[in-house]
């Protein structure tokens, strides 16, 4: 189910031209503007990536191979999670997951935050559950990654106007996302050739045999274990051929 960065680029090219609500920008322009605002405020690369991909769930739901589900757009922050989980960690996924709740929070702590927003924004807020009450706002503010989600939401709400100073191209932000993904993957994958630690009850003979294994044998064992742990279906993607972004 997980997407690659090339497949994400393909999604932007395929469905990113659709309107962003009833604003004057497209979904792809909105994503780039949001990421550019994050970049301008010196946000961490992971948060810039979250800003770029925060509405990717909308693009997936608009894909011609996805069956339309009534009301699913209002849960896009959850719908997208399985598609990104293989690429990124919590520093990207959690701000995305929480950015709709952050809207409810901001409208409570800043009563004028919604302001003269368009009807689509008001409808989205209502569909999300409406403005938080005091208890909900307090609970939300204590959630890890809530501060990042609040920053993301502010950029999200500003990124809906045609600008004379256009943001960098999609490929620029996908390069940032690629670096973030690579750093995350480096923390997840075992180091090939590293010997497993012996358990306290392991015999000296077993430890000796493990120490005599070659780096090639160790690498093979690690890869075999990973292949057994990952179902074959997880490598199958429903998405069309990718559009290269670099």
DODREN-323829 format. One line per 5 residues: number of its first residue (from 1); for each residue x, y, z of N, C-alpha, C. Coordinates in Angstrom, 1 decimal, always signed. Each point is the difference from the previous one (the first is absolute). Layout:
NUM) X,Y,Z,X,Y,Z,X,Y,Z  ...
//
This chain:
1) +0.8,-1.2,+0.0,-0.8,+1.2,+0.0,+0.9,+1.3,+0.0  +1.2,-0.1,+0.6,+0.8,+1.2,+0.1,+0.4,+0.5,-1.4  +0.2,+1.3,+0.0,+0.4,+0.7,-1.3,+1.4,+0.3,+0.0  +0.6,+0.1,-1.1,+1.4,+0.5,-0.2,-0.1,+1.5,-0.3  +1.1,+0.7,+0.0,+0.0,+1.4,-0.3,-0.3,+0.2,-1.5
6) +0.4,-0.9,-0.8,-0.3,+0.1,-1.4,-1.5,-0.1,-0.2  -0.7,-0.9,+0.7,-1.4,-0.1,-0.1,-0.7,+1.2,+0.6  +0.5,+0.6,+1.0,-0.5,+1.2,+0.6,+0.1,+1.1,-1.1  +1.1,+0.1,-0.7,+0.2,+1.0,-1.0,-1.1,-0.2,-1.1  -0.2,-1.3,-0.3,-1.0,-0.3,-1.0,-1.4,+0.4,+0.4
11) -0.3,-0.2,+1.3,-1.3,+0.5,+0.5,-0.2,+1.5,-0.2  +1.0,+0.7,+0.3,-0.1,+1.5,-0.1,-0.2,+0.4,-1.5  +0.6,-0.7,-0.9,-0.2,+0.3,-1.4,-1.3,-0.5,-0.5  -0.5,-1.1,+0.6,-1.3,-0.6,-0.5,-1.2,+0.8,+0.5  +0.0,+0.2,+1.3,-1.2,+0.6,+0.7,+0.2,+1.3,+0.7
16) +1.3,+0.5,+0.0,+0.3,+1.2,+0.7,-0.5,+1.3,-0.7  -0.5,-0.1,-1.2,-0.6,+1.1,-0.7,-1.4,+0.3,+0.4  -0.6,-0.8,+0.8,-1.4,+0.2,+0.5,+0.0,+1.2,+0.9  -1.2,+0.7,+0.1,+0.0,+1.2,+0.8,+0.1,-0.3,+1.5  +0.6,+0.9,+0.7,+0.1,-0.1,+1.4,-1.2,+0.7,+0.7
21) -1.0,-0.8,+0.3,-1.2,+0.5,+0.5,-0.7,+1.0,-1.0  -0.4,+1.2,+0.5,-0.5,+1.0,-0.9,+0.9,+1.2,-0.1  +1.3,-0.3,+0.2,+1.0,+1.0,-0.1,+0.5,+0.1,-1.5  +0.9,+0.9,-0.2,+0.5,+0.3,-1.4,+1.3,-0.9,-0.3  +0.4,-0.8,+0.9,+1.2,-0.8,-0.3,-0.4,-1.5,-0.1
26) +0.9,-0.8,-0.6,-0.2,-1.4,-0.1,+0.6,-0.7,+1.2  -0.3,-1.3,+0.1,+0.5,-0.8,+1.1,+1.6,+0.0,+0.0  +0.6,-0.1,-1.2,+1.4,+0.0,+0.0,+0.6,+1.3,+0.3  -0.6,+1.1,-0.4,+0.5,+1.3,+0.4,-0.2,+0.3,+1.5  -1.1,-0.5,+0.5,-0.2,+0.1,+1.5,+1.1,-0.7,+0.7
31) +0.3,-1.2,-0.4,+1.1,-0.8,+0.6,+1.3,+0.7,+0.0  +0.4,+0.5,-1.2,+1.3,+0.7,-0.1,+0.0,+1.3,+0.8  -1.1,+0.7,+0.0,-0.1,+1.2,+0.8,+0.2,-0.3,+1.5  -0.7,-1.0,+0.4,+0.1,-0.4,+1.5,+1.5,-0.3,+0.3  +0.6,-0.8,-0.8,+1.4,-0.4,+0.2,+0.9,+1.2,+0.0
36) -0.3,+0.9,-1.0,+0.9,+1.2,-0.1,-0.1,+0.9,+1.3  -1.2,+0.1,+0.5,-0.2,+0.7,+1.3,+0.8,-0.6,+1.1  +0.0,-1.4,+0.1,+0.7,-0.7,+1.0,+1.5,+0.3,-0.2  +0.5,+0.0,-1.2,+1.4,+0.2,-0.3,+0.4,+1.4,+0.4  -0.9,+1.0,-0.3,+0.3,+1.4,+0.3,+0.1,+0.2,+1.5
41) -0.6,-0.8,+0.8,+0.1,+0.1,+1.5,+1.0,-1.0,+0.6  +0.9,-0.5,-0.9,+1.1,-0.8,+0.4,-0.5,-1.3,+0.8  -1.1,-0.5,-0.5,-0.5,-1.3,+0.6,+1.0,-1.1,-0.3  +0.0,-1.0,+0.8,+0.8,-1.2,-0.2,-0.4,-0.7,-1.3  +0.9,-0.6,-0.7,-0.3,-0.7,-1.3,-1.2,-0.9,+0.1
46) -0.1,-0.7,+1.2,-1.2,-0.9,+0.1,-1.3,+0.7,+0.1  +0.0,+1.2,+0.6,-1.2,+0.8,+0.0,-0.3,+0.7,-1.3  +1.0,+0.3,-0.8,-0.2,+0.5,-1.4,-0.6,-1.1,-0.8  +0.5,-1.2,+0.2,-0.6,-1.2,-0.7,-1.5,-0.2,+0.4  -0.2,+0.1,+1.3,-1.4,-0.1,+0.5,-0.9,+1.0,-0.7
51) +0.5,+1.3,-0.1,-0.7,+1.1,-0.6,-0.3,-0.4,-1.4  +0.9,-0.5,-0.8,-0.2,-0.4,-1.4,-1.1,-1.0,-0.1  +0.0,-1.0,+0.9,-0.8,-1.2,-0.2,-1.2,+0.0,+0.9  -0.3,+1.1,+0.7,-1.1,-0.1,+1.0,-1.4,-0.3,-0.6  -0.2,+0.4,-1.3,-1.3,-0.3,-0.7,+0.1,-1.1,-1.0
56) +1.1,-0.8,+0.0,+0.2,-1.1,-1.0,-1.2,-0.9,+0.0  -0.7,-0.2,+1.2,-1.1,-0.8,+0.0,-1.1,+0.4,-0.9  -0.2,+1.3,-0.3,-0.9,+0.5,-0.9,+0.3,-0.5,-1.4  +1.3,+0.0,-0.4,+0.5,-0.4,-1.3,-0.2,-1.5,-0.2  +0.2,-0.7,+1.0,-0.2,-1.5,-0.1,-1.5,-0.3,-0.2
61) -0.8,+0.7,+0.8,-1.5,-0.2,-0.2,-0.5,+0.4,-1.3  +0.7,+0.9,-0.7,-0.4,+0.4,-1.3,+0.6,-0.8,-1.2  +0.8,-1.0,+0.4,+0.6,-0.8,-1.0,-1.1,-0.9,-0.7  +0.0,-0.1,-1.3,-1.0,-0.7,-0.7,-0.2,-1.5,+0.4  +1.0,-0.6,+0.6,-0.1,-1.4,+0.4,-0.6,-0.1,+1.4
66) -0.2,+1.1,+0.7,-0.5,-0.1,+1.4,-1.5,+0.2,+0.0  -0.8,-0.9,+0.6,-1.4,+0.1,+0.0,-0.4,+1.2,+0.9  -0.9,+0.8,-0.4,-0.4,+1.2,+0.8,-0.7,-0.5,+1.2  +0.3,+0.6,+1.1,-0.5,-0.3,+1.3,-0.6,+1.3,+0.6  -1.3,+0.1,+0.2,-0.7,+1.2,+0.5,+0.7,+0.4,+1.3
71) +0.4,+1.3,+0.0,+0.5,+0.6,+1.3,+1.5,-0.3,+0.2  +0.6,-0.8,-0.8,+1.4,-0.5,+0.2,+1.0,+1.2,+0.0  -0.3,+1.0,-0.8,+0.9,+1.2,-0.1,+0.1,+0.7,+1.4  -1.0,-0.1,+0.8,+0.1,+0.6,+1.3,+0.8,-0.8,+1.0  +0.5,-1.2,-0.4,+0.9,-0.9,+0.8,+1.3,-0.2,-0.7
76) +0.3,+0.9,-1.0,+1.2,-0.2,-0.8,+1.3,-0.1,+0.8  +0.0,+0.6,+1.2,+1.2,+0.0,+0.8,+0.3,-1.4,+0.6  -1.1,-0.8,+0.1,+0.2,-1.4,+0.5,+0.2,-0.9,-1.2  -0.8,+0.2,-1.1,+0.0,-0.8,-1.2,+1.4,-0.1,-0.6  +0.8,+1.0,+0.1,+1.3,+0.0,-0.6,+1.1,-0.7,+0.8
81) -0.2,-0.3,+1.2,+1.0,-0.5,+0.9,+0.6,-1.3,-0.5  -0.7,-1.0,-0.4,+0.6,-1.3,-0.4,+0.8,+0.2,-1.3  -0.3,+1.0,-0.8,+0.7,+0.2,-1.3,+1.4,+0.7,+0.3  +0.2,+0.6,+1.1,+1.2,+0.7,+0.3,+0.9,-0.7,+1.1  -0.6,-0.9,+0.7,+0.6,-0.6,+1.2,+1.3,-0.7,-0.4
86) +0.1,-0.6,-1.2,+1.3,-0.6,-0.4,+1.1,+0.9,-0.3  -0.3,+1.3,-0.2,+1.0,+0.9,-0.4,+0.5,+0.9,+1.1  -0.9,+0.4,+0.9,+0.3,+1.0,+1.0,-0.3,-0.4,+1.4  +0.5,+0.7,+1.0,-0.2,-0.3,+1.4,-1.1,+1.0,+0.5  +0.0,+0.0,+1.3,-1.1,+0.8,+0.7,+0.2,+1.5,-0.2
91) +1.3,+0.4,-0.3,+0.2,+1.5,-0.2,-0.7,+0.5,-1.2  -0.3,-0.9,-0.9,-0.8,+0.4,-1.2,-1.5,-0.4,+0.2  -0.2,-1.2,+0.4,-1.4,-0.6,+0.1,-0.8,+0.7,+1.0  +0.5,+0.3,+1.2,-0.8,+0.5,+1.0,-0.5,+1.5,-0.2  +0.8,+0.9,-0.5,-0.6,+1.3,-0.4,-1.1,-0.1,-1.0
96) +0.2,-0.9,-1.0,-1.0,-0.2,-1.0,-1.3,-0.5,+0.7  +0.1,-1.0,+0.8,-1.1,-0.6,+0.7,-0.8,+1.0,+0.8  +0.7,+0.9,+0.6,-0.6,+0.9,+1.0,-0.3,+1.4,-0.6  +0.2,+0.2,-1.3,-0.2,+1.4,-0.4,-1.4,+0.4,-0.1  -0.9,-0.9,-0.1,-1.5,+0.3,+0.0,-0.4,+0.4,+1.4
101) +0.5,-0.8,+1.0,-0.3,+0.3,+1.4,+0.6,+1.3,+0.4  +1.1,+0.4,-0.6,+0.7,+1.2,+0.3,-0.9,+1.2,-0.4  -0.8,-0.2,-1.1,-0.9,+1.1,-0.4,-1.1,+0.2,+1.1  -0.5,-1.1,+0.5,-1.0,+0.1,+1.1,+0.6,+0.7,+1.2  +1.2,-0.3,+0.3,+0.7,+0.6,+1.1,+0.2,+1.5,-0.2
106) +0.5,+0.4,-1.1,+0.3,+1.4,-0.3,-1.3,+0.8,+0.1  -1.1,-0.5,-0.5,-1.2,+0.7,+0.0,-0.6,+0.2,+1.5  +0.5,-0.8,+0.9,-0.4,+0.1,+1.4,+0.9,+1.1,+0.7  +1.4,-0.2,-0.2,+0.9,+0.9,+0.7,+0.1,+1.4,-0.6  -0.4,+0.1,-1.3,+0.0,+1.3,-0.7,-1.4,+0.1,-0.6
111) -1.0,+0.6,+0.7,-1.4,+0.0,-0.5,-0.1,+0.7,-1.3  +0.9,+0.8,-0.4,-0.1,+0.7,-1.4,+0.8,-0.8,-1.0  +0.5,-1.2,+0.3,+0.8,-0.7,-0.9,-0.7,-0.4,-1.3  -1.2,-0.5,+0.1,-0.8,-0.3,-1.2,-0.3,+1.2,-0.8  -0.3,+1.1,+0.6,-0.1,+1.3,-0.7,-1.1,-0.1,-1.1
116) +0.2,+0.8,-1.0,-0.9,-0.1,-1.2,+0.4,-1.0,-1.0  +0.3,-1.2,+0.6,+0.3,-1.2,-0.9,-1.1,-0.4,-0.9  +0.3,-0.6,-1.0,-1.0,-0.5,-1.0,-0.9,-1.1,+0.6  -1.1,-0.2,-0.7,-1.0,-1.0,+0.5,+0.6,-1.4,+0.1  +1.0,-0.3,-1.0,+0.6,-1.3,+0.0,+0.8,-0.3,+1.3
121) +0.7,+1.1,+0.4,+0.8,-0.1,+1.3,-0.9,-0.3,+1.2  -1.1,+0.8,+0.0,-1.0,-0.2,+1.1,-0.6,-1.4,+0.0  -0.3,-0.5,-1.2,-0.6,-1.4,-0.2,+1.0,-1.0,+0.5  +1.3,+0.2,-0.4,+1.0,-1.0,+0.4,+0.2,+0.0,+1.5  -0.1,+1.2,+0.6,+0.1,+0.0,+1.5,-1.1,-0.7,+0.6
126) -1.2,+0.2,-0.5,-1.2,-0.7,+0.6,+0.1,-1.5,-0.2  +0.5,-0.4,-1.2,+0.1,-1.4,-0.2,+1.0,-0.7,+0.9  +1.0,+0.8,+0.4,+1.1,-0.5,+0.9,-0.5,-0.1,+1.4  -1.1,+0.6,+0.3,-0.5,-0.1,+1.4,-0.2,+1.4,+0.6  +0.3,+1.1,-0.7,-0.2,+1.3,+0.5,+1.1,+0.5,+0.9
131) -0.2,+1.2,+0.5,+1.1,+0.6,+0.8,+0.1,-0.8,+1.4  +1.2,-0.2,+0.4,+0.2,-0.6,+1.3,-0.6,+0.7,+1.1  -0.3,-0.7,+1.1,-0.3,+0.7,+1.2,+1.3,+0.0,+0.9  -0.1,+0.6,+1.2,+1.2,+0.2,+0.8,+0.7,-1.3,+0.3  -0.8,-1.0,+0.3,+0.6,-1.3,+0.4,+0.7,-0.7,-1.2
136) -0.7,+0.1,-1.2,+0.6,-0.6,-1.2,+1.3,+0.8,-0.4  +0.0,+1.3,+0.2,+1.1,+0.8,-0.4,+1.2,-0.4,+0.9  -0.3,-0.1,+1.3,+1.1,-0.4,+1.0,+0.6,-1.3,-0.4  -0.9,-1.0,-0.3,+0.5,-1.3,-0.3,+0.8,+0.0,-1.3  -0.4,+0.7,-1.0,+0.7,+0.1,-1.2,+1.4,+0.6,+0.2
141) +0.1,+1.0,+0.7,+1.2,+0.7,+0.2,+1.1,-0.8,+0.7  -0.4,-1.1,+0.7,+0.9,-0.9,+0.7,+0.5,-1.1,-0.9  -0.6,-0.1,-1.2,+0.4,-1.1,-0.9,+1.4,+0.2,-0.6  +0.9,-1.0,+0.0,+1.2,+0.2,-0.7,-0.2,+0.4,-1.5  +0.7,+0.8,-0.5,-0.1,+0.5,-1.4,-1.1,+1.0,-0.2
146) -0.7,+0.4,+1.0,-1.1,+1.0,-0.1,+0.6,+1.4,-0.4  +1.1,+0.4,+0.6,+0.6,+1.3,-0.5,+0.4,+0.0,-1.4  +0.5,-1.1,-0.6,+0.3,-0.1,-1.4,-1.2,+0.0,-0.8  -1.1,-0.6,+0.4,-1.3,-0.1,-0.7,-0.6,+1.4,+0.0  +0.2,+0.8,+1.0,-0.6,+1.3,+0.1,+0.8,+0.9,-1.0
151) +1.3,-0.1,+0.0,+0.7,+0.8,-1.0,-0.4,-0.4,-1.4  -0.1,-1.3,-0.3,-0.4,-0.5,-1.3,-1.4,+0.6,-0.4  -0.9,+0.0,+1.0,-1.4,+0.5,-0.3,+0.0,+1.5,-0.4  +0.9,+0.8,+0.7,+0.0,+1.4,-0.4,+0.5,+0.2,-1.4  +1.0,-0.7,-0.4,+0.5,+0.0,-1.4,-1.1,-0.4,-0.9
156) -0.6,-1.1,+0.3,-1.1,-0.6,-0.8,-1.1,+1.1,-0.3  -0.4,+0.7,+1.0,-1.0,+1.0,-0.1,+0.4,+1.2,-0.8  +1.3,+0.3,-0.1,+0.5,+1.1,-0.7,+0.2,-0.3,-1.5  +0.2,-1.3,-0.3,+0.4,-0.4,-1.4,-1.2,-0.2,-0.9  -0.7,+1.0,-0.3,-1.1,-0.1,-0.9,-0.2,+1.2,-0.9
161) +1.1,+0.7,-0.3,-0.1,+1.2,-0.9,+1.0,-0.1,-1.1  -0.4,+0.5,-1.2,+1.0,+0.1,-1.1,+1.0,+1.1,+0.4  +1.3,-0.4,-0.2,+1.1,+0.9,+0.5,+0.8,+0.5,-1.2  +0.5,+1.2,+0.0,+0.9,+0.5,-1.0,+1.4,-0.6,+0.2  +0.2,-0.6,+1.1,+1.3,-0.7,+0.3,-0.2,-1.4,+0.3
166) -0.1,-0.8,-1.1,-0.4,-1.4,+0.1,+1.0,-0.8,+0.8  -0.4,-1.1,+0.7,+0.9,-0.8,+0.8,+0.8,-0.9,-0.9  +1.1,-0.6,+0.6,+0.8,-0.9,-0.8,-0.8,-1.1,-0.6  +0.5,-0.6,-1.0,-0.7,-1.1,-0.7,-0.2,-1.2,+0.9  -0.9,-0.9,-0.4,-0.2,-1.2,+0.8,+1.3,-0.8,+0.2
171) +0.8,-0.1,-1.1,+1.2,-0.8,+0.1,+0.9,+0.5,+1.1  +0.1,+1.3,+0.3,+0.8,+0.5,+1.1,-0.4,-0.6,+1.3  -1.3,+0.0,+0.3,-0.5,-0.5,+1.3,+0.1,-1.5,+0.0  -0.1,-0.7,-1.1,+0.1,-1.4,+0.0,+1.4,-0.4,+0.3  +1.0,+0.8,-0.3,+1.4,-0.3,+0.3,+0.1,+0.1,+1.6
176) -0.6,+1.0,+0.6,+0.0,+0.1,+1.4,-0.6,-1.2,+0.6  -1.2,-0.4,-0.5,-0.7,-1.2,+0.5,+0.9,-1.3,-0.2  +0.7,+0.0,-1.1,+0.9,-1.2,-0.2,+1.1,-0.1,+1.1  +0.6,+1.1,+0.3,+1.0,+0.0,+1.1,-0.6,-0.4,+1.3  -1.2,+0.5,+0.3,-0.7,-0.3,+1.3,-0.3,-1.5,+0.0
181) -0.5,-0.6,-1.1,-0.3,-1.4,-0.1,+1.3,-0.8,+0.1  +1.0,+0.4,-0.6,+1.3,-0.8,+0.1,+0.5,+0.0,+1.5  -0.1,+1.1,+0.7,+0.4,+0.0,+1.4,-0.8,-0.9,+0.8  -1.3,+0.0,-0.3,-0.9,-0.9,+0.8,+0.3,-1.4,-0.3  +0.2,-0.4,-1.3,+0.3,-1.3,-0.3,+1.3,-0.5,+0.6
186) +0.9,+0.9,+0.1,+1.3,-0.4,+0.6,-0.1,-0.4,+1.5  -1.1,+0.5,+0.7,-0.2,-0.3,+1.4,-0.8,-1.3,+0.1  -0.6,-0.5,-1.1,-0.8,-1.1,+0.1,+0.6,-1.3,-0.5  +0.9,+0.1,-1.0,+0.6,-1.2,-0.6,+1.2,-0.5,+0.9  +0.1,-1.4,+0.2,+1.1,-0.5,+0.7,+1.3,+0.1,-0.8
191) +1.1,+0.2,+0.6,+1.3,+0.1,-0.7,+0.4,-1.4,-0.5  +0.1,-0.2,-1.3,+0.4,-1.2,-0.5,+1.4,-0.4,+0.4  +0.2,-1.3,+0.4,+1.3,-0.4,+0.5,+0.2,+0.1,+1.5  -1.0,+0.6,+0.7,+0.2,+0.1,+1.4,-0.5,-1.3,+0.7  +0.9,-0.5,+0.9,-0.3,-1.2,+0.6,-1.1,+0.1,+1.1
196) -1.0,-0.9,+0.0,-1.0,+0.2,+1.1,+0.6,-0.3,+1.3  -0.5,+0.7,+1.1,+0.5,-0.2,+1.3,-0.5,-1.4,+0.5  +1.0,-0.6,+0.7,-0.3,-1.3,+0.6,-0.9,+0.2,+1.2  -1.0,-0.9,+0.2,-0.8,+0.0,+1.2,+0.7,-0.5,+1.1  -0.4,+0.3,+1.3,+0.8,-0.4,+1.1,+0.2,-1.5,+0.1
201) -1.0,-0.8,-0.5,+0.0,-1.4,+0.1,+0.7,-0.7,-1.1  +0.5,+0.8,-1.0,+0.5,-0.6,-1.2,+1.4,-0.7,+0.3  +0.2,-1.2,-0.5,+1.2,-0.7,+0.3,+1.2,+0.6,-0.7  +1.2,-0.3,+0.6,+1.2,+0.5,-0.6,+0.2,-0.5,-1.5  -0.5,-1.2,-0.2,+0.1,-0.6,-1.4,-0.8,+0.9,-1.0
206) -1.2,+0.3,+0.5,-0.9,+0.8,-0.9,+0.6,+1.4,-0.2  +0.6,+0.6,+1.0,+0.6,+1.3,-0.1,+1.2,-0.1,-1.0  +0.8,-1.1,+0.1,+1.2,-0.1,-0.8,-0.5,-0.2,-1.5  -1.0,-0.7,-0.2,-0.5,-0.2,-1.4,-0.5,+1.3,-0.6  -0.7,+0.8,+0.8,-0.5,+1.3,-0.4,+1.2,+0.9,-0.4
211) +1.0,+0.0,+0.8,+1.2,+0.8,-0.2,+0.7,-0.4,-1.3  -0.1,-1.3,-0.4,+0.7,-0.5,-1.1,-0.7,+0.3,-1.3  -1.3,+0.4,+0.1,-0.8,+0.2,-1.2,+0.6,+1.2,-0.8  -0.1,-0.1,-1.3,+0.6,+1.1,-0.8,-1.0,+1.1,-0.1  +0.6,+1.2,-0.4,-0.9,+1.1,-0.3,-1.1,-0.3,-1.0
216) +0.3,-0.8,-1.0,-1.0,-0.3,-1.0,-1.1,-0.9,+0.6  +0.4,-0.9,+0.8,-1.0,-0.9,+0.7,-0.9,+0.9,+0.9  +0.6,+0.9,+0.7,-0.8,+0.8,+0.9,-0.9,+0.9,-0.8  +0.4,+0.6,-1.1,-0.9,+0.8,-0.8,-1.1,-0.9,-0.5  +0.3,-1.2,-0.5,-1.0,-0.8,-0.5,-1.1,-0.4,+1.0
221) +0.5,-0.3,+1.2,-0.9,-0.3,+1.1,-0.9,+1.2,+0.3  +0.5,+1.2,+0.1,-0.8,+1.2,+0.3,-1.0,+0.2,-1.1  +0.4,-0.2,-1.3,-1.0,+0.3,-1.1,-1.1,-1.1,+0.0  +0.4,-1.2,+0.3,-1.0,-1.1,+0.1,-1.0,+0.2,+1.1  +0.5,+0.5,+1.1,-0.9,+0.3,+1.1,-1.0,+1.1,-0.3
226) +0.5,+1.0,-0.7,-0.8,+1.2,-0.4,-1.1,-0.5,-1.0  +0.4,-0.9,-1.0,-0.9,-0.4,-1.0,-1.1,-0.8,+0.7  +0.3,-0.8,+1.0,-1.0,-0.8,+0.7,-1.0,+0.9,+0.8  +0.6,+1.1,+0.5,-0.8,+0.9,+0.9,-0.9,+0.9,-0.8  +0.3,+0.3,-1.3,-0.9,+0.9,-0.8,-0.8,-0.8,-1.0
231) -1.4,+0.1,+0.2,-0.8,-0.8,-1.0,+0.2,+0.5,-1.4  -0.1,-1.0,-0.9,+0.3,+0.4,-1.4,-1.0,+1.0,-0.5  -1.2,+0.0,+0.5,-1.0,+1.0,-0.5,+0.4,+1.4,+0.3  +0.9,+0.2,+1.0,+0.4,+1.4,+0.4,+0.8,+0.6,-1.1  +0.6,-0.8,-0.9,+0.8,+0.6,-1.1,-0.8,+0.3,-1.2
236) -1.3,-0.3,+0.0,-0.8,+0.2,-1.2,-0.7,+1.4,+0.1  +0.2,+0.8,-1.0,-0.6,+1.4,+0.0,-1.1,+0.1,-1.0  -1.2,+0.6,+0.3,-1.0,+0.2,-1.0,+0.2,+1.2,-0.9  +1.1,+0.7,+0.1,+0.2,+1.3,-0.6,+0.6,-0.2,-1.4  -0.3,+0.9,-0.9,+0.6,+0.0,-1.4,+1.5,+0.3,+0.0
241) +0.6,-0.2,-1.2,+1.4,+0.3,-0.1,+0.3,+1.4,+0.5  +1.2,+0.1,+0.6,+0.3,+1.3,+0.7,+0.5,+1.0,-1.0  -0.2,+1.3,+0.3,+0.6,+1.1,-0.7,+1.3,+0.4,+0.8  +1.1,-0.1,-0.7,+1.3,+0.3,+0.7,+0.0,+1.5,+0.4  +0.5,+0.2,+1.2,+0.0,+1.4,+0.5,+1.5,+0.6,+0.0
246) +0.9,-0.8,-0.4,+1.3,+0.5,-0.2,+0.8,-0.8,-0.9
//
